[in-house]
Amino acid sequence: MAGRKNELDPSESPGSLFGGMLRHYRELRGISQPQLAARIPCDDSLISKIESGTRAPKDDLAERCDELLQTGGALGLLMPYVKRRLAEAFREGYMDYVDEEAKAVELRNFETSCVPGLLQTPAYARALMGNWAAWRSPRDDTPDTLEEALALRLERQQILTSDTPAFAFFVIDEGALLRPVGGQEVMREQLDRLEAAAELPNVVLQVAPLALGEQLPLWKSVHLLSLPDGSTVGYTESLQQGTLVRDHATVSQWQRRYALLQVAALAKDASLELIRRVRKDMYS
């Protein structure tokens, strides 16, 4: 993250200001990122992400850093502004899901209207985010807010390509392939990305064909995360809010519906062939 240090502008957002302040106090006390992380405790990569402005802190972390770095409560004073910024940029509950996703050893995702975020190209993601932000509220449609959201989405994608990647199952509704987000060039690049992702050894990519009609086992986007302790959590979204579900009975029901979806969807090879055909017929 050393290259990021000189690029950080604390005036960009409350998150960037928090990151700059955290770095200032940490260096003032002569403490490295790994040393601070060990004392909190948390992963040292989290400190790096917060200082670079790509990950928002939580209240308990701010409080702990204030204590360890003897800031006089300076970081805690910034938290209301950080939270307000998060409310502008992300659905309520979304950051809770992001925190759990980062720990996942296996994930299952079904998208009905668009390509899954973990598989989106920057151009595709920017086209979606620009439209959604403008629709939600005029104050959300600011370049810095959109870039923060985009940076987080691209950062999340590292879970598929890290040294110890999560095993991931994706089912995409065929309609998401046919919807020309961002125009032909963006879609060509996006479908190429899906083809490349499908070849990763830790990724299983399937398409739910339109021919399923009313037999589609799921009608809303669903995320299922298997965590290192053996538990599974679920996540879904409404227009304004994301909901992280830990209730075993509910999550088990979602898992069964997802299993039915995988059976009904095209096999991996057939899904890849459909992606290639759509690219040739619609976006070449």
Disulfide bonds with the S-S distance in Angstrom:
none
